[in-house]
Amino acid sequence: GENVEQHPSTLSVQEGDSAVIKCTYSDSASNYFPWYKQELGKRPQLIIDIRSNVGEKKDQRIAVTLNKTAKHFSLHITETQPEDSAVYFCAASIFGDMRFGAGTRLTVKP
Amino acid sequence: EAGVAQSPRYKIIEKRQSVAFWCNPISGHATLYWYQQILGQGPKLLIQFQNNGVVDDSQLPKDRFSAERLKGVDSTLKIQPAKLEDSAVYLCASSLDLRASRYGYTFGSGTRLTVV
């Protein structure tokens, strides 16, 4: 089955700096790559996603890139703010069978 | 649009007891998923339903876990008997159909299970 690895496990940045989280996946058939943000005690919330026929997608301060050849994708957050502090999960999916990475705890220091 | 409903929000039981969780997906969502999220880890898929049929239960510990979605709407997940390592948040999610790549997931608030 699909295996998703995520790095780093923790990331601390100063407010206003950029943050990058990277994931790799094992199954070349995966075709959907969402990113979720989970605040303490809350459900994961979808923040951005990308499909296998697209290389990059941007939504305001958040962008995701996908390299199908290398089987890796990344989340980029620019101009970070304290409210961006949370755990971020990447996932890879084939027809709904979604496998998650272990998560990255992002801390944005004011 | 109402979200995915789950109950109870919290449950504390002793090991070897039984417990059941309930999930009501978003209206019209054919696909329903149960995930287990252990503290500090990413969600792990336990079982996936398409309507009332099981699509994938390869990671469900079938000796103690069972799930059903008899009428293709609500679903229950049961653990019998519970072990200490079952302590986790159990998340239910739904999507319009199997091809979640088109529509994405919506998660419920989860049930936090503590086994003592």
Interface residues (C-beta under 8 A of the other chain):
Chain A: G1 V4 Q6 N31 Y32 P34 K42 R43 P44 Q45 L46 D49 R51 F89 A91 S93 F95 G96 D97 M98 R99 F100 G101 A102 G103
Chain B: T31 Y33 G40 Q41 G42 P43 K44 L45 Q48 V55 D56 S58 L91 S95 D97 L98 R99 A100 S101 G104 Y105 F107 G108 S109 G110
